[in-house]
Amino acid sequence: MSYTKMEELFPKKEISLIETMEKAQIPGVSIAYLDQEGVISTREEGVTDGCGLFKMANDPTQCAFDKLGLGTKNAVVLFNDELYYVVQKEEKVHKITKNLDNEADYQKLKSRCTDTYQLADKNDYPLLNSLTGEAPPTKVQKNTIFGAASLSKPVFSNLVQRLIEKNSEKTAEPGVGKFILPKEVTHFDLDTPLSSILPLQDFKIDEIPAFDTADESAVSYANDLTTRMVLSHMTGLAHGEIKFQFNPAEKAHGYSNVAILYLQKVIETLTQSNIEALAQKHVFGPCGMLSSSFGIGRVLLSQKEPLLEEMKPSELVILQKDGQLTAYWLENSKLVTRTLSESAIKEIVKMLPKDSPISENPDLIHAVVSAYGCPQLKPKAINSLRTTAKDYASFVKYLMNNKPLEDPFVPQVFMTEDKGRAGLIGVAKGNIPDSDLTHVAWGLGWGLQTEGKKATTAYHSGDMNDCRAWVAINLNDKTAVVYFANSHNGHILADQIIPKSIALDHAANYFFHKWGFARNFEELGGVYTLWGINPSLKPPATSESMQHPLDNDKTIENPLETEEPSTQSDTHKKSMNPFQTTLTPDDSKWT
């Protein structure tokens, strides 16, 4: 299907998609559409990254770092008639030196920095390159890789079901999926207690207090948790803490990253492997997802400098030449390179593969990541998937034609029973009309819109840092749409991109109210730097999402917080969130 034909399915809007992107400071978007014949069409708009331009009244070198731009985007700040360059990855602010050679460019860029945050446009790129060395972003292409954020979860859910299926059929292979069961456990399926493999009290997350076993009732709850309960978010576990927010026997819904991470650890314990290796074998390979990865899984020793289009998100490429080792990896759709002398990294040189150009040695991967400051060390089922829109559509296509033994699109719990406290409003009952809640449910890894007890649409959203994503599937005709946007405001594109033929009205009403995101450009309220939040929405006094910011990776930080840390180091301490995956060499942020 050509994109022209595909676009006919999109709802007609008063302004175009590109106009919305420009107005809302959204640099780029990648869309894939799956039609009834199983043909995948794609559309790409914009560029792969952005650089913010704005003026501020306070010294940026003394300001809280989270006030200096957004997400992973760098920025140029005008303060006291001088320009400063904010480098997000390094968490550093550099003063831009003005001289006779660059004075004209300096003055032009100064004029672009106003009180209103804006992204640099194509006319600014030469100025940025001249003054900061920042290369201009490239156009979004079919193979551009995006952070999938929580769209990682349906892929992980499918992986878990495939592993259970393979083991029940006794076709799973040791090291890449075969379950190694404790003596007292005869099998593992969707309803096997997870505690029989890994008790919750033995599960740890960096920066999060361990499970408190002093509460006997909570221990009893933990002993009864199952895979089915995790994938349908019915564990009762909090979103960002290892504690219960309700009794799982209530059979209620509560969106929980902690529960997903717990199941990930159980699966890795069962298989003595990691989800990156398992996903490559059981999901990415069968689905033809050649540009997808949960994390770096191997080192490739190359004889030449790699090209951007040759890189895979699962690889670290090493070029050994003239007494130096140069590492290459993908980061925010860019090819990042860093060179170190062999004398400074002797242990890495010793571990380089001798008989093959490829090594999956975890010690080598860890050493390279640590030495070169490369991100994405530990794969996370909750949000570390990096992929393309086309790859994700391929996953949906494969899933629709090769469902696991248990249909993931059968409702397990309806949102009339949503008792989860994460999100802007917390518990949905009483805050969202029953006319919507009775038509929204959760299956095994998927949100569902229903008619009666039957699901008609499956969906999931994703939001992490400045990554926003949606997938929506018409379960009747098997059409689907996937999109990734590289902006915190990316959710406002959903109504323009998802066609009317994929009914999502009730689910969207639930999602946008529950989490507090703006649904369209007008709901941003003229504020484009608030992580895509609708500023007119206020949380109820009983919402615990405001009391427990770790509960909510949807906003990364509390958008209504009034306390401002006084230094950049204070900000780093206060915003430390193990569910926040801002790309940084600091491995302590990875669980």
C-alpha positions as CSV (number, residue, x, y, z in Angstrom):
1,M,0.0,0.0,0.0
2,S,1.4,3.4,-0.9
3,Y,1.5,6.1,1.7
4,T,-0.9,8.2,-0.3
5,K,-3.5,5.5,0.0
6,M,-2.6,4.9,3.6
7,E,-3.1,8.6,4.4
8,E,-6.7,8.4,3.2
9,L,-7.4,6.3,6.3
10,F,-6.2,9.1,8.6
11,P,-8.7,11.5,10.1
12,K,-8.9,14.8,8.4
13,K,-7.6,17.6,10.6
14,E,-7.7,21.4,10.3
15,I,-4.0,21.6,10.4
16,S,-1.5,19.2,9.0
17,L,0.8,16.9,11.0
18,I,3.8,18.9,10.0
19,E,2.2,22.1,11.2
20,T,1.4,20.6,14.5
21,M,5.0,19.3,14.9
22,E,6.4,22.7,14.1
23,K,4.1,24.5,16.5
24,A,4.7,22.0,19.4
25,Q,8.5,21.8,19.0
26,I,8.5,18.2,17.8
27,P,11.6,17.6,15.7
28,G,10.7,14.3,14.1
29,V,8.3,11.4,13.8
30,S,8.3,7.9,12.2
31,I,5.1,6.1,11.4
32,A,4.4,2.6,10.2
33,Y,1.0,1.4,9.1
34,L,0.0,-2.3,8.7
35,D,-2.9,-2.9,6.2
36,Q,-5.3,-5.8,5.9
37,E,-3.1,-7.6,3.4
38,G,-0.2,-7.5,5.9
39,V,1.7,-4.8,3.9
40,I,3.7,-2.3,6.0
41,S,3.9,1.3,4.7
42,T,6.0,4.0,6.4
43,R,6.1,7.8,6.6
44,E,8.9,9.9,8.1
45,E,8.8,13.6,8.9
46,G,11.3,16.0,10.4
47,V,14.8,15.3,11.9
48,T,16.4,13.0,14.4
49,D,17.2,15.5,17.1
50,G,16.9,19.1,18.3
51,C,18.8,21.8,20.1
52,G,16.9,24.3,22.3
53,L,17.4,28.0,22.2
54,F,16.2,30.3,25.0
55,K,17.1,33.2,27.3
56,M,17.1,33.0,31.1
57,A,17.6,35.4,33.9
58,N,19.7,33.2,36.1
59,D,23.3,32.0,35.6
60,P,23.1,28.7,33.8
61,T,26.3,27.4,35.4
62,Q,24.6,27.8,38.8
63,C,21.1,26.7,37.8
64,A,19.4,23.3,38.4
65,F,20.4,21.2,35.4
66,D,16.8,20.1,34.7
67,K,16.0,23.7,33.9
68,L,18.5,23.8,31.1
69,G,16.6,22.2,28.2
70,L,14.5,19.1,27.9
71,G,15.2,15.4,28.0
72,T,18.3,14.4,25.9
73,K,18.3,17.6,23.8
74,N,21.2,20.0,24.1
75,A,20.6,23.8,24.3
76,V,22.1,27.2,23.8
77,V,21.2,29.6,26.6
78,L,21.5,33.4,26.5
79,F,22.3,34.9,29.9
80,N,23.7,38.4,30.7
81,D,24.3,39.0,27.0
82,E,26.5,35.9,26.7
83,L,25.9,32.4,25.2
84,Y,26.3,29.1,27.0
85,Y,26.1,25.6,25.5
86,V,24.3,22.9,27.6
87,V,25.5,19.4,26.8
88,Q,22.9,17.0,28.3
89,K,25.0,13.8,28.0
90,E,27.8,15.3,30.0
91,E,25.6,17.3,32.3
92,K,27.9,20.3,31.7
93,V,27.5,23.9,30.7
94,H,30.2,25.5,28.5
95,K,30.5,29.2,27.9
96,I,30.7,30.0,24.2
97,T,33.7,32.2,23.5
98,K,33.2,35.1,21.2
99,N,36.1,36.2,18.9
100,L,36.6,38.1,15.7
101,D,36.1,35.0,13.5
102,N,32.8,34.0,14.9
103,E,31.3,37.3,16.0
104,A,28.7,37.4,13.2
105,D,27.5,33.9,13.9
106,Y,27.5,34.7,17.6
107,Q,25.2,37.7,17.2
108,K,22.8,35.8,14.9
109,L,22.4,33.0,17.4
110,K,21.9,35.5,20.2
111,S,19.0,37.0,18.4
112,R,17.4,33.6,18.2
113,C,17.4,33.1,22.0
114,T,14.2,34.6,23.4
115,D,12.2,34.1,26.6
116,T,10.3,31.4,24.8
117,Y,12.0,28.0,24.4
118,Q,12.3,27.0,20.8
119,L,14.1,24.4,18.8
120,A,16.8,25.5,16.3
121,D,15.7,25.3,12.7
122,K,17.7,24.6,9.6
123,N,18.9,28.2,9.4
124,D,20.4,27.8,12.9
125,Y,22.4,24.6,12.2
126,P,25.4,26.3,10.6
127,L,25.6,28.7,13.5
128,L,25.5,25.9,16.0
129,N,28.1,24.0,14.2
130,S,30.4,27.1,14.0
131,L,30.0,28.0,17.7
132,T,29.6,24.6,19.4
133,G,30.7,22.0,17.0
134,E,27.3,20.3,17.2
135,A,26.5,18.5,13.9
136,P,23.2,19.2,12.4
137,P,20.5,16.5,12.9
138,T,19.8,14.1,10.0
139,K,16.4,13.6,8.4
140,V,14.2,10.9,10.0
141,Q,14.4,7.9,7.7
142,K,12.7,4.4,7.5
143,N,15.6,2.9,9.4
144,T,15.9,5.6,12.1
145,I,16.0,4.1,15.6
146,F,13.8,5.5,18.3
147,G,13.5,4.8,22.0
148,A,10.3,2.7,22.4
149,A,9.8,3.5,26.1
150,S,6.9,1.5,27.4
151,L,6.2,0.0,24.0
152,S,8.9,-2.3,25.3
153,K,6.3,-4.0,27.6
154,P,4.2,-5.8,24.9
155,V,7.4,-7.1,23.3
156,F,8.5,-8.5,26.7
157,S,5.1,-9.9,27.3
158,N,5.2,-11.8,24.0
159,L,8.8,-13.0,24.8
160,V,7.6,-14.5,28.2
161,Q,4.6,-16.2,26.5
162,R,6.9,-17.7,23.8
163,L,9.3,-19.0,26.4
164,I,6.5,-20.6,28.3
165,E,5.2,-22.1,25.1
166,K,8.7,-23.5,24.0
167,N,9.2,-25.0,27.4
168,S,5.8,-26.7,27.5
169,E,6.6,-28.1,24.1
170,K,10.1,-29.1,25.3
171,T,11.7,-27.4,22.4
172,A,13.5,-24.7,24.3
173,E,17.3,-24.8,24.1
174,P,19.7,-24.5,27.1
175,G,21.2,-21.0,27.5
176,V,18.6,-19.4,25.1
177,G,15.3,-20.1,26.8
178,K,15.2,-23.5,28.5
179,F,13.9,-23.2,32.0
180,I,16.1,-24.4,34.8
181,L,13.6,-25.2,37.5
182,P,14.2,-25.7,41.2
183,K,13.7,-29.3,42.3
184,E,10.4,-28.6,44.0
185,V,8.9,-26.9,40.9
186,T,7.6,-29.2,38.2
187,H,6.7,-26.6,35.6
188,F,6.4,-22.8,35.0
189,D,3.4,-21.2,33.3
190,L,1.3,-18.0,33.5
191,D,-0.1,-19.1,36.9
192,T,3.0,-20.5,38.6
193,P,3.8,-18.4,41.8
194,L,6.9,-16.3,41.0
195,S,8.1,-16.7,44.5
196,S,8.9,-20.4,43.7
197,I,11.6,-19.1,41.4
198,L,12.6,-15.8,43.2
199,P,11.0,-14.6,46.4
200,L,10.1,-10.9,46.2
201,Q,12.3,-10.1,49.2
202,D,15.3,-11.4,47.1
203,F,14.5,-9.0,44.3
204,K,16.5,-5.7,44.4
205,I,16.3,-2.4,42.4
206,D,19.0,0.2,42.8
207,E,17.9,3.3,44.7
208,I,14.7,1.7,45.8
209,P,14.1,0.3,49.3
210,A,13.9,-3.5,49.5
211,F,10.6,-5.3,50.1
212,D,9.7,-5.1,53.8
213,T,9.0,-8.6,55.1
214,A,7.9,-7.3,58.5
215,D,4.3,-7.0,57.1
216,E,3.1,-10.6,57.1
217,S,0.1,-9.8,55.0
218,A,2.3,-8.3,52.3
219,V,4.5,-11.4,52.4
220,S,1.4,-13.5,51.8
221,Y,0.5,-11.2,48.8
222,A,4.0,-11.6,47.4
223,N,3.9,-15.4,47.6
224,D,0.8,-15.5,45.4
225,L,2.0,-13.3,42.5
226,T,2.0,-14.9,39.0
227,T,3.1,-14.0,35.5
228,R,-0.5,-13.5,34.5
229,M,-1.0,-10.9,37.2
230,V,2.2,-9.1,36.2
231,L,1.4,-8.9,32.5
232,S,-2.2,-7.6,33.2
233,H,-0.9,-5.2,36.0
234,M,-3.0,-7.0,38.7
235,T,-0.2,-7.6,41.2
236,G,-1.2,-4.7,43.5
237,L,2.5,-3.6,43.5
238,A,3.1,0.1,43.4
239,H,4.5,1.6,40.2
240,G,7.8,2.7,41.5
241,E,8.2,1.1,44.9
242,I,8.6,-2.6,46.0
243,K,5.5,-2.4,48.2
244,F,1.8,-3.2,47.8
245,Q,-0.8,-0.5,47.1
246,F,-3.7,-3.0,47.3
247,N,-4.3,-6.7,47.9
248,P,-3.9,-8.6,44.7
249,A,-6.8,-10.8,45.8
250,E,-9.0,-7.8,44.9
251,K,-8.4,-8.6,41.2
252,A,-7.9,-4.9,40.5
253,H,-5.6,-3.1,38.1
254,G,-2.6,-1.0,39.0
255,Y,0.0,-0.1,36.4
256,S,3.4,-1.2,37.8
257,N,6.9,-1.0,36.5
258,V,8.2,-2.7,39.6
259,A,6.1,-5.8,38.8
260,I,7.5,-6.0,35.2
261,L,11.1,-5.7,36.5
262,Y,10.4,-8.4,39.0
263,L,9.1,-10.8,36.2
264,Q,12.2,-9.9,34.1
265,K,14.4,-11.0,36.9
266,V,12.4,-14.2,37.4
267,I,12.7,-15.0,33.6
268,E,16.4,-14.3,33.6
269,T,16.9,-16.5,36.7
270,L,14.9,-19.3,35.0
271,T,16.9,-19.2,31.8
272,Q,20.3,-18.1,33.1
273,S,20.2,-15.6,30.3
274,N,19.2,-11.9,29.8
275,I,16.2,-10.5,27.9
276,E,18.3,-9.1,25.1
277,A,19.7,-12.5,24.1
278,L,16.3,-14.1,24.7
279,A,14.5,-11.5,22.6
280,Q,16.9,-11.8,19.7
281,K,16.2,-15.5,19.6
282,H,12.5,-15.7,20.2
283,V,11.1,-12.3,19.1
284,F,13.4,-10.1,17.0
285,G,14.6,-13.0,14.8
286,P,11.2,-14.6,14.0
287,C,9.6,-11.2,13.5
288,G,12.4,-9.9,11.2
289,M,13.2,-7.0,13.6
290,L,16.8,-6.5,12.4
291,S,17.1,-3.0,13.9
292,S,15.8,-3.7,17.4
293,S,17.4,-4.3,20.8
294,F,16.7,-4.1,24.5
295,G,20.4,-3.3,25.1
296,I,23.9,-3.8,23.9
297,G,24.5,-7.5,23.6
298,R,27.7,-7.9,21.7
299,V,31.0,-6.3,20.6
300,L,32.0,-6.3,17.0
301,L,35.6,-5.9,16.0
302,S,35.7,-4.1,12.7
303,Q,38.3,-3.6,10.1
304,K,36.9,-0.2,9.0
305,E,35.0,2.7,10.3
306,P,31.3,1.8,10.3
307,L,28.6,3.8,8.6
308,L,25.5,5.0,10.4
309,E,23.2,2.8,8.3
310,E,25.3,-0.3,9.1
311,M,25.0,0.1,12.9
312,K,22.6,-1.9,15.0
313,P,21.4,-0.8,18.5
314,S,22.5,-4.1,20.0
315,E,26.2,-3.7,19.0
316,L,29.3,-1.9,20.1
317,V,31.7,-1.6,17.2
318,I,35.4,-1.5,18.0
319,L,38.1,-0.3,15.5
320,Q,41.7,-1.2,16.5
321,K,44.2,1.0,14.7
322,D,47.6,2.7,15.3
323,G,47.7,1.9,19.0
324,Q,44.2,3.2,19.6
325,L,40.7,1.7,20.1
326,T,37.8,3.6,18.8
327,A,34.3,2.6,19.9
328,Y,31.1,3.3,17.9
329,W,27.5,3.0,19.1
330,L,24.1,4.4,18.4
331,E,22.6,7.1,20.6
332,N,19.5,9.1,19.9
333,S,19.6,8.0,16.2
334,K,23.2,9.3,16.0
335,L,26.5,7.5,15.5
336,V,28.6,8.3,18.5
337,T,32.4,7.7,18.5
338,R,35.1,7.9,21.1
339,T,38.8,7.0,21.0
340,L,41.1,5.8,23.7
341,S,44.7,4.7,23.6
342,E,45.4,1.0,24.0
343,S,47.8,1.8,26.9
344,A,44.9,3.3,28.9
345,I,42.6,0.3,28.4
346,K,44.9,-2.7,28.6
347,E,42.3,-5.0,30.1
348,I,39.9,-4.3,27.3
349,V,42.6,-5.1,24.7
350,K,43.2,-8.4,26.4
351,M,39.5,-9.4,26.2
352,L,39.1,-8.5,22.5
353,P,38.0,-11.6,20.5
354,K,40.9,-13.5,18.8
355,D,39.2,-16.2,16.7
356,S,36.0,-14.3,15.7
357,P,35.1,-10.6,15.1
358,I,32.1,-11.0,17.5
359,S,32.1,-11.4,21.2
360,E,29.1,-11.6,23.6
361,N,31.3,-11.7,26.6
362,P,29.4,-9.7,29.3
363,D,32.7,-8.7,31.0
364,L,34.0,-7.2,27.8
365,I,30.7,-5.3,27.1
366,H,30.7,-4.0,30.7
367,A,34.4,-2.9,30.4
368,V,33.8,-1.1,27.1
369,V,30.6,0.6,28.3
370,S,32.3,1.8,31.5
371,A,35.5,3.0,29.8
372,Y,33.9,4.8,26.9
373,G,30.9,6.2,28.8
374,C,28.4,4.4,26.6
375,P,24.8,4.1,27.8
376,Q,22.3,1.2,27.6
377,L,24.2,-1.3,29.7
378,K,21.4,-3.3,31.3
379,P,18.3,-4.3,29.2
380,K,15.1,-3.3,30.9
381,A,11.8,-4.9,30.1
382,I,9.9,-1.7,31.1
383,N,11.5,0.8,28.7
384,S,14.9,0.1,27.1
385,L,13.8,-1.2,23.7
386,R,15.2,0.7,20.8
387,T,13.6,0.0,17.4
388,T,12.2,1.4,14.2
389,A,8.5,2.0,13.4
390,K,8.8,-0.6,10.6
391,D,10.3,-3.2,13.0
392,Y,7.6,-2.7,15.5
393,A,4.9,-3.0,12.9
394,S,6.6,-6.3,11.9
395,F,6.3,-7.4,15.5
396,V,2.6,-6.6,15.4
397,K,2.1,-8.4,12.1
398,Y,3.8,-11.5,13.4
399,L,1.8,-11.4,16.6
400,M,-1.5,-11.1,14.8
401,N,-0.7,-14.2,12.7
402,N,1.1,-16.3,15.3
403,K,-0.6,-15.7,18.6
404,P,0.8,-17.5,21.6
405,L,-1.1,-20.4,23.3
406,E,-3.1,-17.9,25.4
407,D,-4.6,-15.0,23.5
408,P,-3.0,-11.7,24.9
409,F,-6.1,-9.7,23.7
410,V,-8.6,-11.4,26.1
411,P,-9.5,-8.9,28.8
412,Q,-8.1,-9.9,32.2
413,V,-9.4,-6.8,34.1
414,F,-11.5,-3.7,33.3
415,M,-10.5,-0.2,34.2
416,T,-13.6,0.1,36.4
417,E,-11.3,-1.8,38.8
418,D,-8.3,0.6,38.3
419,K,-6.9,1.2,41.8
420,G,-3.4,2.1,40.7
421,R,-2.2,5.4,42.3
422,A,0.3,6.2,39.5
423,G,-0.5,9.0,37.1
424,L,-1.9,12.5,37.6
425,I,-5.2,11.5,39.1
426,G,-4.3,8.2,40.7
427,V,-7.3,5.8,41.1
428,A,-9.5,6.1,38.0
429,K,-12.8,5.3,39.6
430,G,-14.7,8.6,40.4
431,N,-12.3,10.6,38.3
432,I,-13.0,9.2,34.8
433,P,-16.6,8.4,33.6
434,D,-17.8,4.8,33.8
435,S,-18.9,5.2,30.2
436,D,-15.2,5.1,29.3
437,L,-13.9,2.8,32.1
438,T,-16.4,0.0,31.1
439,H,-14.9,0.0,27.6
440,V,-11.2,-0.1,28.6
441,A,-9.4,-3.3,29.9
442,W,-6.0,-4.8,30.1
443,G,-5.0,-8.1,28.6
444,L,-1.6,-9.9,28.8
445,G,0.7,-7.0,28.1
446,W,-1.8,-4.9,26.2
447,G,-4.3,-2.2,26.9
448,L,-7.7,-3.0,25.2
449,Q,-10.8,-1.1,24.1
450,T,-13.8,-3.3,24.2
451,E,-17.4,-3.8,23.1
452,G,-19.1,-5.8,25.8
453,K,-16.5,-8.4,27.0
454,K,-14.7,-8.6,23.7
455,A,-11.7,-6.5,22.8
456,T,-11.9,-4.6,19.5
457,T,-8.7,-2.6,19.7
458,A,-5.3,-3.3,21.4
459,Y,-3.0,-0.5,22.2
460,H,0.0,0.7,24.3
461,S,1.6,4.1,24.8
462,G,5.2,5.0,25.6
463,D,6.8,8.0,27.3
464,M,10.3,8.3,28.7
465,N,12.4,11.4,28.7
466,D,11.7,13.0,25.3
467,C,10.5,9.7,23.6
468,R,6.8,9.4,23.0
469,A,5.2,6.4,21.2
470,W,1.9,4.7,20.4
471,V,0.8,1.4,18.9
472,A,-2.9,0.7,18.1
473,I,-4.3,-2.4,16.5
474,N,-7.8,-3.1,15.0
475,L,-8.3,-6.6,16.2
476,N,-11.1,-7.3,13.6
477,D,-9.3,-6.5,10.4
478,K,-5.7,-6.7,11.8
479,T,-4.7,-3.2,10.6
480,A,-2.4,-1.3,12.9
481,V,-0.4,1.9,13.3
482,V,2.8,2.6,15.2
483,Y,4.5,5.9,15.7
484,F,7.5,7.2,17.5
485,A,8.2,10.9,18.2
486,N,11.4,12.4,19.6
487,S,9.7,15.1,21.8
488,H,8.0,15.3,25.2
489,N,5.0,16.7,23.3
490,G,4.7,13.7,21.0
491,H,1.4,12.4,22.5
492,I,-0.5,15.3,20.9
493,L,0.1,13.6,17.5
494,A,-1.9,10.5,18.4
495,D,-5.3,11.8,17.2
496,Q,-3.8,13.0,14.0
497,I,-1.9,9.8,13.3
498,I,-4.2,7.0,14.5
499,P,-6.9,6.5,11.9
500,K,-10.6,6.5,12.8
501,S,-10.8,2.9,11.6
502,I,-8.8,1.9,14.7
503,A,-11.3,2.9,17.4
504,L,-9.5,4.3,20.4
505,D,-11.9,6.9,21.8
506,H,-12.6,5.3,25.2
507,A,-9.0,4.2,25.7
508,A,-7.7,7.7,24.8
509,N,-10.2,9.3,27.1
510,Y,-8.8,7.1,29.9
511,F,-5.1,7.5,29.1
512,F,-5.0,11.3,28.7
513,H,-7.0,11.9,31.8
514,K,-5.3,9.2,33.9
515,W,-1.7,10.4,33.1
516,G,-2.4,14.1,32.6
517,F,-0.9,14.5,29.1
518,A,-2.1,17.1,26.6
519,R,-4.2,15.5,23.9
520,N,-3.8,18.2,21.3
521,F,-1.9,21.4,20.7
522,E,-4.5,23.6,22.4
523,E,-4.2,21.5,25.6
524,L,-0.5,22.4,25.9
525,G,-1.8,25.8,27.0
526,G,1.0,27.6,25.3
527,V,3.5,25.9,27.5
528,Y,5.8,23.6,25.4
529,T,8.4,22.8,28.1
530,L,6.2,20.9,30.7
531,W,6.9,17.3,29.4
532,G,3.7,17.3,27.4
533,I,1.5,17.8,30.4
534,N,-1.9,19.5,30.2
535,P,-1.3,22.4,32.7
536,S,-5.1,22.9,33.2
537,L,-5.4,19.4,34.8
538,K,-4.8,19.3,38.5
539,P,-4.3,16.1,40.6
540,P,-6.9,15.4,43.3
541,A,-5.7,15.9,46.9
542,T,-5.8,12.1,47.4
543,S,-3.5,11.3,44.5
544,E,-0.4,9.6,45.7
545,S,1.5,10.1,42.4
546,M,2.4,13.6,43.6
547,Q,3.7,12.2,46.9
548,H,5.7,9.5,45.3
549,P,7.4,10.8,42.2
550,L,9.1,7.4,41.7
551,D,5.7,6.0,41.0
552,N,5.5,7.8,37.7
553,D,7.9,7.3,34.8
554,K,5.3,8.9,32.7
555,T,6.5,12.4,33.5
556,I,10.0,11.7,34.6
557,E,9.8,14.6,37.1
558,N,6.8,16.0,39.0
559,P,5.6,18.8,36.7
560,L,3.7,20.5,39.5
561,E,6.7,20.5,41.9
562,T,7.5,23.9,43.3
563,E,10.7,23.2,45.1
564,E,13.8,24.0,43.1
565,P,17.1,22.5,43.9
566,S,19.8,25.2,44.2
567,T,22.6,23.4,42.5
568,Q,23.2,21.0,39.6
569,S,24.5,18.3,42.0
570,D,21.4,18.8,44.2
571,T,19.2,18.3,41.2
572,H,21.0,15.1,40.3
573,K,20.4,13.7,43.7
574,K,16.8,14.7,44.0
575,S,15.8,13.5,40.5
576,M,17.6,10.1,40.7
577,N,15.0,7.7,39.5
578,P,15.9,4.1,38.4
579,F,13.0,4.2,36.0
580,Q,14.4,7.3,34.3
581,T,16.6,6.3,31.5
582,T,18.3,9.5,30.5
583,L,21.3,8.3,28.6
584,T,24.3,8.7,30.9
585,P,27.6,6.8,31.6
586,D,26.5,6.5,35.3
587,D,25.6,2.8,35.5
588,S,24.0,3.3,38.9
589,K,20.8,4.4,37.1
590,W,20.4,1.0,35.5
591,T,18.6,-1.8,37.4
